[in-house]
């Protein structure tokens, strides 16, 4: 049986709140899904952790669920692609496979003092011309430093070469390909570009930055392209001998799955956070407006493609917060009906700066605020303001992108769980004054990883197959009057100003 006769490509999407495995056919359609949530661990304010062993267990289970749901076995799988929450930092023992500490999640802000230490010599943009982003708690660099400096014995073990670092993609590939029995220690260029340790142009680890940060080079995985065979599934696993052949960070994978192959094309993914990427072609473009320059994808030996990215820390997780912490809704989908029960936000603006503000502000000292409230307001206004906050934050990122790229966005391709909320999508089109387009397959993150893996083994011929498979499901057009749009944006900017400079010596 040749690869092209195999029916499916399997994609593992290891996200912030859950792990999913999706089986795709040649048309890029979802055949079956396995999904499990994992625990969100909050030891202190601003700390966010995951248990790497729980993630690995859940991934194995979801692979079984996806294969079982399609009544398929591994013989019918042509290749395996992996996509993952980026920046999330795992360090483990090469001999035992045991993590030395919980995964420190991308949202975590505990390493602010380490950010300040690195920025003391050269400022927050100290490495930006090399790595594409400003120093913040977001990237992996200070998370690695924190583990090395705060977990007893870890630094010594790292210096002896006993430990391995990776984002969840690396952790999974290592385990899938054998773990302690010959597991492959690799990452791809998109994930490596989110550590602040890789040179965007050479695609190599920077020894000088590692030295400044006190990170032993032996910790780091080998950097590979986003689409090539890294290794094969372990014989005792569910995917024995299957080529593990695609690896992209989740937002880059979604950009690939959305077929944003031309410079100026952009997508926004509405997940735990919100992430907009614009393809900028084969030269990295540094931002003057608070965006990250990142690797978008690299297919085998083809030239590297870059992107500008605007990262918003809190979007979908705000709706979870309304559900779990305030309990004003019982399930996340209820938020749309509650928000739609009022005509507007009633003057309420909600800035969800729970872990500071990401793009384009990059203010770790900001904290969440609900402003503009009167006795008139109800939980419906708060729900509406929560939804609208995602659209307002996206508008700020879009403005920055257009300023950097000098390109007026014709349309925004969207994906992710919140696209099911039509009220939000319409408001998004209104606030952007741009058409918002949803594809038929909204699982574009997993799909992008599947495409990268499938292209590597010849299951798909290349990007032209991705373009051919992409199809529009729904489009929202702006309906808001320009004067009302501008008024709301002014109010939003005023709300943002109320969140800044909150964290000081009085804040525990």
C-alpha positions as CSV (number, residue, x, y, z in Angstrom):
1,X,0.0,0.0,0.0
2,X,1.4,3.4,-1.0
3,X,1.0,6.5,1.0
4,X,-1.4,8.0,-1.4
5,X,-3.7,5.0,-1.0
6,X,-3.9,5.5,2.8
7,X,-7.1,7.1,3.7
8,X,-6.2,9.6,6.5
9,X,-3.8,12.0,8.1
10,X,-4.0,12.2,11.8
11,X,-3.5,15.5,13.6
12,X,-2.8,16.0,17.3
13,X,-3.9,19.5,18.5
14,X,-2.5,20.0,22.0
15,X,-4.1,23.2,23.1
16,X,-4.2,25.3,26.3
17,X,-7.4,23.8,27.7
18,X,-7.7,20.5,25.9
19,X,-6.0,17.9,23.6
20,X,-7.7,16.9,20.4
21,X,-6.9,14.3,17.8
22,X,-8.6,14.7,14.5
23,X,-8.6,12.3,11.5
24,X,-8.8,14.1,8.2
25,X,-9.5,12.6,4.7
26,X,-7.9,13.7,1.4
27,X,-10.5,16.4,0.9
28,X,-9.5,18.0,4.2
29,X,-12.7,17.0,5.9
30,X,-13.0,15.9,9.6
31,X,-13.7,12.2,9.8
32,X,-13.6,11.8,13.6
33,X,-12.5,13.6,16.7
34,X,-11.2,12.6,20.1
35,X,-11.0,15.4,22.7
36,X,-10.2,15.6,26.5
37,X,-9.8,18.7,28.7
38,X,-6.9,18.8,31.1
39,X,-6.6,20.5,34.5
40,X,-5.7,24.2,34.7
41,X,-3.4,24.7,37.7
42,X,-3.2,28.1,39.3
43,X,-0.8,27.9,42.3
44,X,-0.6,31.7,42.8
45,X,-2.0,34.8,41.1
46,X,-0.6,35.1,37.6
47,X,0.8,31.5,37.7
48,X,-0.7,29.0,35.2
49,X,0.6,25.4,35.0
50,X,-0.3,22.1,33.3
51,X,0.7,18.5,34.2
52,X,2.8,17.2,31.2
53,X,2.1,13.6,32.1
54,X,-1.7,14.3,32.1
55,X,-1.3,15.9,28.6
56,X,0.6,12.9,27.3
57,X,-2.0,10.5,28.8
58,X,-4.8,12.5,27.3
59,X,-3.2,12.7,23.9
60,X,-2.8,8.9,23.8
61,X,-6.5,8.5,24.8
62,X,-7.7,11.0,22.1
63,X,-5.7,9.2,19.4
64,X,-7.5,6.0,20.4
65,X,-10.9,7.8,20.4
66,X,-10.3,9.3,17.0
67,X,-9.2,6.0,15.4
68,X,-12.1,4.2,17.1
69,X,-14.6,6.8,16.0
70,X,-13.6,6.3,12.4
71,X,-13.4,2.5,12.8
72,X,-9.9,2.9,11.5
73,X,-6.6,1.4,12.4
74,X,-3.0,2.7,12.1
75,X,-2.5,1.0,8.8
76,X,-4.9,3.5,7.2
77,X,-3.0,6.6,8.5
78,X,-0.5,8.1,6.1
79,X,1.2,10.5,8.5
80,X,0.9,12.3,11.8
81,X,1.0,16.0,12.3
82,X,1.3,17.9,15.6
83,X,0.3,21.4,16.6
84,X,0.4,22.8,20.0
85,X,0.1,25.6,22.5
86,X,3.3,27.6,22.0
87,X,5.8,29.1,24.6
88,X,4.5,26.6,27.2
89,X,7.7,25.3,28.8
90,X,8.4,21.7,29.8
91,X,11.8,20.4,31.1
92,X,12.1,16.7,31.7
93,X,14.7,14.0,32.5
94,X,16.1,12.2,29.4
95,X,16.7,9.0,31.3
96,X,13.4,8.7,33.2
97,X,11.0,10.8,31.1
98,X,9.8,12.5,34.2
99,X,9.2,16.3,34.1
100,X,11.2,18.2,36.7
101,X,8.3,20.6,37.2
102,X,4.8,21.3,35.8
103,X,4.6,22.9,32.4
104,X,4.6,26.6,32.7
105,X,1.9,27.9,30.4
106,X,2.3,30.7,27.9
107,X,-0.1,32.9,29.9
108,X,2.0,32.6,33.1
109,X,3.5,35.9,34.4
110,X,5.7,34.7,37.3
111,X,8.9,35.5,35.4
112,X,8.4,39.3,35.2
113,X,11.5,39.9,37.5
114,X,13.6,37.8,35.0
115,X,12.2,39.9,32.1
116,X,13.3,43.0,34.0
117,X,16.7,41.6,34.7
118,X,17.3,40.8,31.0
119,X,15.9,44.2,30.0
120,X,18.2,46.1,32.5
121,X,21.0,45.9,29.9
122,X,19.6,47.2,26.5
123,X,15.9,47.6,27.4
124,X,12.9,45.4,26.5
125,X,13.9,45.4,22.8
126,X,17.3,44.1,23.5
127,X,17.0,40.9,21.3
128,X,14.1,42.0,19.1
129,X,16.1,42.6,15.9
130,X,17.4,39.0,16.2
131,X,14.3,37.1,17.6
132,X,11.4,39.3,16.5
133,X,9.8,40.1,19.8
134,X,10.1,42.4,22.8
135,X,11.0,40.9,26.2
136,X,7.9,39.8,28.1
137,X,6.7,36.9,30.3
138,X,5.2,35.4,27.1
139,X,8.2,33.7,25.4
140,X,9.8,30.5,26.7
141,X,13.2,32.1,27.6
142,X,12.2,33.4,31.1
143,X,10.1,30.4,31.9
144,X,13.2,28.1,31.3
145,X,15.2,30.5,33.4
146,X,12.7,30.3,36.2
147,X,12.7,26.5,36.4
148,X,16.5,26.5,36.3
149,X,16.7,29.0,39.1
150,X,13.8,27.9,41.3
151,X,13.6,24.1,41.2
152,X,16.2,22.5,43.4
153,X,18.9,20.6,41.6
154,X,17.6,21.3,38.1
155,X,20.4,23.7,37.0
156,X,23.1,21.1,37.9
157,X,21.3,18.3,36.1
158,X,20.8,20.6,33.0
159,X,24.5,21.4,32.9
160,X,25.3,17.7,33.0
161,X,23.2,17.3,29.9
162,X,20.6,15.1,31.7
163,X,17.6,17.2,30.9
164,X,15.6,18.2,27.8
165,X,13.5,21.3,27.1
166,X,10.6,21.6,24.7
167,X,7.2,23.2,24.1
168,X,4.4,20.6,24.1
169,X,5.2,19.7,20.5
170,X,8.7,18.5,21.4
171,X,7.4,16.7,24.5
172,X,4.8,14.8,22.4
173,X,7.1,14.0,19.5
174,X,9.8,12.7,22.0
175,X,7.2,10.5,23.7
176,X,5.5,9.2,20.5
177,X,8.8,8.3,18.9
178,X,10.0,6.2,21.9
179,X,10.6,8.5,24.9
180,X,13.4,7.1,27.0
181,X,13.8,4.3,24.3
182,X,15.2,6.5,21.5
183,X,12.7,9.4,21.5
184,X,13.5,12.1,18.9
185,X,14.2,15.5,20.5
186,X,13.2,18.0,17.9
187,X,11.0,21.1,17.3
188,X,10.1,23.1,14.2
189,X,11.0,26.6,13.2
190,X,7.6,28.1,14.2
191,X,7.8,26.8,17.7
192,X,11.5,27.6,18.0
193,X,10.7,31.2,17.0
194,X,8.6,31.6,20.1
195,X,11.4,30.9,22.6
196,X,13.3,34.1,22.0
197,X,16.4,31.9,21.6
198,X,16.3,31.4,17.8
199,X,17.7,33.7,15.2
200,X,14.9,34.4,12.8
201,X,17.2,34.6,9.8
202,X,19.5,31.7,10.3
203,X,16.9,29.5,12.1
204,X,19.6,28.4,14.6
205,X,19.8,28.7,18.4
206,X,21.7,31.8,19.5
207,X,24.5,30.7,21.8
208,X,25.1,34.3,23.0
209,X,21.4,34.7,24.1
210,X,21.5,31.3,25.8
211,X,24.7,32.4,27.6
212,X,23.1,35.7,28.8
213,X,20.1,33.8,30.1
214,X,22.1,31.0,31.7
215,X,20.5,28.3,29.6
216,X,22.7,25.3,28.7
217,X,22.5,24.6,24.9
218,X,22.3,20.8,25.7
219,X,18.7,21.4,26.9
220,X,17.5,22.5,23.4
221,X,15.9,20.4,20.7
222,X,17.1,20.2,17.1
223,X,15.3,22.7,14.9
224,X,13.7,21.3,11.8
225,X,11.3,22.5,9.1
226,X,7.5,22.3,9.7
227,X,7.0,19.6,7.1
228,X,9.4,16.6,7.1
229,X,9.7,13.2,8.7
230,X,11.1,13.7,12.2
231,X,10.8,10.1,13.3
232,X,8.3,7.2,13.6
233,X,5.7,6.1,16.1
234,X,7.0,3.7,18.8
235,X,6.2,0.0,18.2
236,X,4.3,-0.3,21.5
237,X,2.1,2.7,20.8
238,X,-1.2,3.3,18.9
239,X,0.7,4.6,15.8
240,X,3.6,2.1,15.3
241,X,5.9,3.0,12.5
242,X,3.8,6.0,11.4
243,X,5.8,8.9,10.1
244,X,5.6,11.9,12.5
245,X,5.9,14.5,9.7
246,X,4.3,17.8,10.5
247,X,4.9,20.2,13.4
248,X,3.7,23.8,13.7
249,X,2.7,26.1,16.6
250,X,-1.1,26.3,16.8
251,X,-1.4,29.8,15.3
252,X,1.0,29.1,12.4
253,X,-0.9,25.9,11.8
254,X,-4.2,27.7,11.6
255,X,-2.6,30.2,9.1
256,X,-1.5,27.3,6.9
257,X,-4.9,25.5,7.3
258,X,-6.6,28.8,6.2
259,X,-4.5,28.8,3.0
260,X,-3.0,32.3,3.8
261,X,-0.2,31.7,1.4
262,X,0.0,35.2,-0.2
263,X,1.7,38.2,1.6
264,X,-1.1,40.4,3.1
265,X,-3.5,37.5,3.8
266,X,-4.5,37.2,7.4
267,X,-6.4,35.0,9.8
268,X,-7.6,35.3,13.4
269,X,-8.1,32.3,15.7
270,X,-10.5,32.7,18.5
271,X,-9.5,30.2,21.2
272,X,-8.3,30.6,24.8
273,X,-6.6,33.7,23.6
274,X,-6.9,35.4,20.2
275,X,-4.2,35.3,17.6
276,X,-4.0,37.2,14.3
277,X,-1.3,36.4,11.8
278,X,-0.6,38.1,8.5
279,X,1.7,36.5,6.0
280,X,4.5,38.9,5.2
281,X,6.5,36.7,2.7
282,X,10.0,35.4,2.8
283,X,11.7,38.3,4.6
284,X,11.1,38.9,8.4
285,X,9.5,42.3,8.9
286,X,10.1,43.9,12.3
287,X,7.1,45.7,13.8
288,X,7.0,49.4,14.8
289,X,3.6,48.9,16.4
290,X,3.9,46.2,19.1
291,X,3.5,43.1,17.0
292,X,5.6,39.9,17.0
293,X,7.7,38.9,14.0
294,X,7.5,35.2,13.8
295,X,8.2,32.3,11.4
296,X,4.9,31.4,9.7
297,X,5.9,28.1,8.2
298,X,8.7,26.3,6.4
299,X,7.8,23.4,4.1
300,X,10.8,21.1,3.8
301,X,13.6,22.8,1.8
302,X,11.4,25.6,0.5
303,X,12.1,29.2,1.6
304,X,10.9,30.2,5.1
305,X,7.7,32.2,5.2
306,X,7.3,34.9,7.9
307,X,4.4,36.6,9.6
308,X,3.4,39.5,11.8
309,X,1.4,38.3,14.8
310,X,-0.8,40.1,17.3
311,X,-1.4,38.0,20.4
312,X,-4.3,38.6,22.7
313,X,-4.1,36.8,26.0
314,X,-7.7,36.5,27.0
315,X,-10.7,35.9,24.7
316,X,-12.4,32.5,25.0
317,X,-11.0,32.0,28.5
318,X,-13.0,35.1,29.5
319,X,-16.3,33.3,28.7
320,X,-15.0,30.3,30.8
321,X,-14.4,32.8,33.6
322,X,-18.0,34.1,33.3
323,X,-19.1,30.5,33.5
324,X,-16.8,29.1,36.3
325,X,-15.9,32.1,38.4
326,X,-18.9,34.4,38.2
327,X,-21.4,31.6,37.3
328,X,-23.6,34.0,35.3
329,X,-23.9,31.3,32.6
330,X,-23.9,27.5,33.0
331,X,-22.3,26.6,29.6
332,X,-20.2,28.7,27.3
333,X,-22.7,28.7,24.4
334,X,-25.3,30.4,26.6
335,X,-23.3,33.6,26.5
336,X,-24.6,34.5,23.0
337,X,-28.3,34.4,24.0
338,X,-27.6,36.3,27.2
339,X,-25.6,39.0,25.3
340,X,-28.3,39.2,22.6
341,X,-31.1,39.8,25.2
342,X,-29.9,43.5,25.4
343,X,-29.6,45.8,22.4
344,X,-26.1,47.0,23.3
345,X,-23.4,46.9,26.1
346,X,-25.3,49.6,28.2
347,X,-22.1,51.6,28.4
348,X,-20.1,48.7,29.9
349,X,-16.6,47.9,28.7
350,X,-14.7,44.9,29.9
351,X,-10.9,44.9,29.5
352,X,-9.8,41.3,30.4
353,X,-6.2,42.1,31.3
354,X,-6.0,39.1,33.7
355,X,-2.4,38.5,32.9
356,X,-1.5,42.0,31.7
357,X,-2.2,43.2,28.1
358,X,-0.5,41.5,25.2
359,X,-0.4,43.1,21.6
360,X,-0.1,45.9,20.8
361,X,0.3,47.3,24.4
362,X,2.7,44.7,26.1
363,X,1.8,46.0,29.6
364,X,2.5,43.4,32.3
365,X,1.3,45.9,34.9
366,X,-2.3,46.0,33.6
367,X,-5.1,44.1,35.3
368,X,-8.7,43.4,34.3
369,X,-11.4,46.1,34.6
370,X,-15.1,46.4,34.0
371,X,-15.9,50.1,33.6
372,X,-18.8,52.3,32.9
373,X,-21.3,50.4,35.1
374,X,-24.5,52.0,36.5
375,X,-27.5,50.6,38.4
376,X,-29.1,50.1,35.0
377,X,-26.7,47.3,34.0
378,X,-27.4,43.6,34.3
379,X,-25.4,40.4,33.8
380,X,-26.5,40.6,30.1
381,X,-24.6,43.8,29.7
382,X,-21.5,42.2,31.3
383,X,-21.8,39.2,29.0
384,X,-22.1,41.4,26.0
385,X,-19.1,43.6,27.0
386,X,-17.1,40.4,27.5
387,X,-17.8,39.2,24.0
388,X,-17.2,42.7,22.5
389,X,-13.8,42.9,24.3
390,X,-12.5,40.2,21.9
391,X,-13.6,42.2,18.9
392,X,-12.1,45.5,20.3
393,X,-8.8,43.8,21.0
394,X,-8.7,42.3,17.5
395,X,-9.3,45.8,16.0
396,X,-6.3,47.1,17.9
397,X,-4.1,44.3,16.5
398,X,-5.5,44.9,13.0
399,X,-4.7,48.6,13.1
400,X,-1.1,47.7,14.1
401,X,-0.8,45.2,11.3
402,X,-2.1,47.6,8.7
403,X,0.3,50.3,10.0
404,X,3.3,47.8,9.8
405,X,2.5,46.2,6.5
406,X,1.0,49.2,4.7
407,X,-1.7,46.8,3.5
408,X,-5.4,47.4,3.9
409,X,-6.9,44.1,4.8
410,X,-9.6,43.0,2.3
411,X,-11.0,40.3,4.5
412,X,-10.2,38.5,7.7
413,X,-10.4,34.7,7.7
414,X,-11.5,33.4,11.1
415,X,-11.5,30.1,12.9
416,X,-11.7,28.6,16.4
417,X,-14.5,27.9,18.9
418,X,-15.8,31.5,19.3
419,X,-16.7,31.7,15.5
420,X,-19.8,29.7,16.4
421,X,-21.0,32.9,18.1
422,X,-22.7,34.9,15.3
423,X,-23.3,37.9,17.5
424,X,-19.6,38.2,18.1
425,X,-18.7,37.7,14.4
426,X,-21.1,40.4,13.3
427,X,-19.8,42.8,15.9
428,X,-16.3,41.9,14.8
429,X,-17.1,42.8,11.2
430,X,-18.7,46.0,12.4
431,X,-15.8,47.1,14.5
432,X,-13.2,46.2,11.9
433,X,-15.1,47.6,9.0
434,X,-13.9,44.6,7.2
435,X,-15.6,41.4,6.0
436,X,-15.2,38.4,8.2
437,X,-15.1,35.0,6.5
438,X,-15.5,31.5,8.1
439,X,-14.3,28.4,6.2
440,X,-16.3,25.2,6.1
441,X,-13.7,23.4,8.2
442,X,-13.3,25.6,11.3
443,X,-10.7,23.2,12.8
444,X,-8.0,24.9,10.8
445,X,-5.3,24.5,13.5
446,X,-5.4,20.7,13.4
447,X,-6.0,20.9,9.6
448,X,-2.8,22.9,9.1
449,X,-0.8,20.3,11.0
450,X,-2.4,17.6,9.0
451,X,-1.5,19.3,5.7
452,X,2.1,19.8,6.8
453,X,2.4,16.1,7.6
454,X,0.5,14.9,4.5
455,X,2.6,17.1,2.2
456,X,5.8,15.6,3.7
457,X,4.8,12.1,2.7
458,X,3.1,12.9,-0.6
459,X,-0.5,12.4,0.6
460,X,-1.1,15.9,-0.6
461,X,1.0,17.4,-3.4
462,X,1.5,20.8,-1.8
463,X,-0.1,24.2,-1.1
464,X,-2.3,24.0,-4.2
465,X,-4.2,21.1,-2.6
466,X,-4.7,23.2,0.5
467,X,-6.1,26.1,-1.6
468,X,-8.3,23.7,-3.5
469,X,-9.8,22.2,-0.3
470,X,-10.5,25.6,1.3
471,X,-14.2,26.6,1.1
472,X,-16.2,29.5,2.5
473,X,-19.1,28.6,4.9
474,X,-20.2,32.0,6.1
475,X,-19.4,35.7,5.7
476,X,-20.3,38.7,7.9
477,X,-20.3,42.2,6.4
478,X,-20.0,45.5,8.4
479,X,-23.3,47.1,9.2
480,X,-22.4,49.7,11.8
481,X,-22.5,53.4,11.1
482,X,-19.0,54.9,11.0
483,X,-19.7,57.5,13.7
484,X,-21.0,54.8,16.1
485,X,-17.9,52.7,15.3
486,X,-15.6,55.6,16.2
487,X,-17.5,56.4,19.4
488,X,-17.2,52.8,20.6
489,X,-13.5,52.7,19.8
490,X,-12.9,55.9,21.7
491,X,-14.7,54.4,24.7
492,X,-12.7,51.2,24.5
493,X,-9.4,53.2,24.5
494,X,-10.6,55.1,27.6
495,X,-11.4,51.7,29.2
496,X,-7.9,50.5,28.4
497,X,-6.4,53.5,30.1
498,X,-8.1,52.5,33.3
499,X,-6.3,49.2,33.5
500,X,-2.7,50.4,33.2
501,X,-0.2,50.9,36.0
502,X,-2.3,48.8,38.3
503,X,0.4,46.4,39.5
504,X,2.7,48.1,42.0
505,X,4.2,47.3,45.5
506,X,0.7,47.4,47.0
507,X,-0.6,44.6,44.7
508,X,0.2,41.1,46.1
